[in-house]
Amino acid sequence: MNKWWAVAAGWLLVAGAQAAPPARVVTLGGSVTEIVYQLGQGGRLVGDDLSSLYPEAATKLPRVGYYRAVPVEGVLALKPDLVLASEQAGPPDALKRLGDVGVRIVTVPDTPSVDSLKARIRDIAQALDVAPAGETMVAGIARDLAAVDAIPVTNARAVLLLNRTGALQGAGGGTAANEVMAMAGLVNVLKDQQGYKPVSAEAISALAPDVIVITSTSIDASGGVEKLLRLPGIASTPAAAHKRVIVMDDLLLLGMGPRLPLALTELKREAAGVMGR
């Protein structure tokens, strides 16, 4: 506790000398960090969290742990004058403690929707005093999404799998994965399920997806595409029979950040390619 207050006191001395606009920013959430860079404000960042994987410069910054388990002392040690946090960041007590010692916390929307993305961009741009740049980014994304809509869809029955703990999980409704699949013209065979849940061999076999979508990290954790397709349940699916597996970067696929049009373009084209087999 004494150490915590010592760090807090040190932060307050620095914060008192800071002038607006914010010059020492910590971001909590991968898409939050990506938006800051896309706004041309990466030079203000003094730290981010482990989910901040893009651009590469974000991975070179001091890390404060994972945005869902924010360490108060780690954030204060970076002496930020602004913390930009995904609404999914926490725990709530950690953010409250940061606010209690005078750290400016701006929490931004982070639900899986285009409207949330636009609001996130605007809120971040406003907090960084670059609101016009935020509007320019929002307009660009809207224009690019309109172009993506013109790309034909396959309406293929698909499942999106993650491997975070060694066991495969399937993405259901209410997830970024479900939203991205729907926008890309894929039919999520697990859409009636809520959230990410373990998927059994029997279930995946019965669902018989035509396409498997999986993140790069998850395919590595699963031992590669060939090993994945030999797993019980998956081996009997049309996706396995025709080797229809789409592997995409984790943050690009699930972040629903400023690269969303790129993610949808890639997913649509990959789906069209594998369904041609």
N, C-alpha and C positions, 0 to 999 in steps of 0.2 A: 504493500500500500504506500509506504514512504517513497519507494522508487517511482511509483505511478505519479504521485503528487509532484515529485521533483521534475519528472518529464513534463507534466502539465504546466508547472510554473515556468519552465524554460520555454515552452511553446508560447505561453501568454506574453512573455517579454518580447519575443519575436513578432507575435501577431500584432502587438500594440504599435510596432514600428512599420507594419505593412500598410501600403496605400492601395486603393482600388485603381484599376481592376486587379483581380486575383493574379498572383504571379507564381504561387507555389500550390499546385493542384494535385490531389491524390484522387484517383478514380477507382471505383469498386464495381466491377462488372465488365466483361469483355466488350460488349457492344458500346458501352459508355466510353471506354478508352478509345475504341475505333472511331467513334464520332468526333471526339476531341481532335484526333489526328486529321480526320477528313476535313474538319473546319480550319485546318492550318494552325492549330494551337498546341501542337505536341510539345513545343519548347517550354510550355508552362508546367508540364508534368514533372513531379519529383518522385512519384511512386504510383504503383497500380497493384492489382491483385493477380493471382495465378491464372485466372480465366482470361486474362488479357494476352492473347496470342497473336494479334495482328494490329498494326504492321509489325515487322520484325523489331523495330525500335522499341516497341512496348515491352518486349521480352528482356530488354537490356536495363530497364529501370529497376530501382529497388522494389522488392515485392513485400506486401504487407499480409501475406497469407491468402486465404480464399475468401471471396466476398460474402459468403454466407456464414463465415466464422471470423469476423473482423477482430483483430487484436488491437485493443485501444492503445497500448504503449507503442506498438509498432507504427501506428499511424501518427501519433503525436511526435515520435522521434524524427519524423520527416518535416516537422514544423510547417504544416500546410496552412494556407489562409483560405482554402476551400476544399471540401470533400464532395465530389460528385458521386452519388451512390444510386445504383439500381434499386428499385423498390423491393427487390428480392434480397437485398443485402441485409446483414444482421450479424448476431442477434440484436433485437431492438434495444436491449440494455446497453450494448456496446456503442451504438449510435447515440443513445441518450447521454452516456457518459462523455462522449466527445463534445456534444452540444453543451453539456453542463459546464465545461471549462472554456467555452467560448469559441469552439471551432464552428465555422459556418458549414452547415450540412445542407446540400441541395439533393433531395431525393427525386428521381425522375421515373416516369412510367416505364414499365418493362414487361408488359404482357404480350402474348404472341398475336399481334395484329399490326396491320399497316398504320392504322390510326395511332396506335401506341408508339410506333417507330417515329412517326412525324412529330408527335408531342414530345418524345424524348429528345429529338434533335433540337426542337425549338427551345425547350427548357435548358438544355446544355448551352446552347448558343447565347441565351439570355443571361445565364449565370456567368458566362465568360465575356459578356459585353460585346458580343459579335452577332447580334440578332439578325442583321441583314444577310450575313453568311449562312445562317441557319435557314432562312427563307429560300435562299438560292439552292441549298442542298435539298430541301424538301421538294422544291419545284423540279429539280433534276431527277430525283427518285420517282416522282409521279410520272414524268415524261418517259423514263426508262421502263417503268412498270407497264405503261401503255404499249410500249414496243414489245415487251415480253408477251403480252396478251395475244399478240398476232402470231406467235409461234404455235403451231398445231399441238394438240394434246393427244395422249394415247388412251386415257381412261383405264390404264392397266391397274389391276388389283395388286397392291403393294403392301409390304410391311417394312417399317423402319426399325432396325435393331440397334441397341447399344450394349456394350460390354464394359461396365464400370467396375464390377466387383468380381469378375470371373464367370458370372452367370448372365446369360442373355436376357435383356429386357426389351419389351415391345412398346412402341409409342402409341398411346391412345388419344382420345379426344382431350381438348384443353391444353395441348402441348404445342410448342413451336414446331415440332416435327409434323404434327397433324396439319397445322396451318400451311406449312410450306408444301407438303404433299398435295393438299387440295388446290393451292394456287398453281401448282405445276401440272394439274390435270391427272393426278394419280388418286386412286380410290384406296383409302386406308382400310385394310381388312380388320383393323383393331379400333376403328373410330368409335365404337360403342363402349369401349373401355375408357376409363378416366385416368389420365396420367401415364407414367412409365411403370410397368409391372413385369415381373418375371414371366416368361412365356415357356410353357412346357412343350416337349416334343410332340405330344398328342395334339395340342392346340395348333401348333404351327402346321402340322400335317393336315389337319382338318380344314384349316383356313385356306390352304393351297394357294399362296400368293404367286402371281406371275413374275413379280420382281421383288428383290430384296435390296433395300437401301440401307447403307451402314456407314458410320463415320470412320475416318482414317485410324483414329486411336483405337476404335472398337475392333476393326479388322486385324490390327496388329495384335491386340490382346487375345483375339480368337485364333491366332496362328496362321492367318492368311486366308485367301478366298477358297482355295481348294479344301483346306481343313474345315472351314465353315460349312461348305456344301456337303461334306460327308457326315455332319452331325445328325443324330437321330431326329426324325421329324422333318428337318430341313431337306434331307436327302431325297425325300419322296415328293417334294413340291415341284410344280412346273418351273419355278425359278431355278432350282438346282438342275433339273433335267436339261434346261437350255442355257445354263450358266449365266443367268440374268442377275448380275450383282452390280450395283452402282455404289462406288466408294467415293465419299466426298469429305473435304476438310470439315472438322467439327464445328468451328466457329462460323464458317461460311454457311454451312447447312442449317445450323440450329440457332445462330445468334440473332437472326432477324434484325440485322444492323444495316448500315448504309450500303452494303454490298448485296442486299436482298435481290435486286434485279439480276445480278450476275449469278447468284445461287439458283434462281429459278430458270434462267437461261440454260445453265449447265445441266440442271436436273431434267428439264424437258428434253434436251438434246440427247442426253445419255439414255433416258427412257425410250425415246424413239429408236435409238441405235440398238439397244438390247432386245426390244420387242420385234425387231426385224430378223432375229435369229430363229 
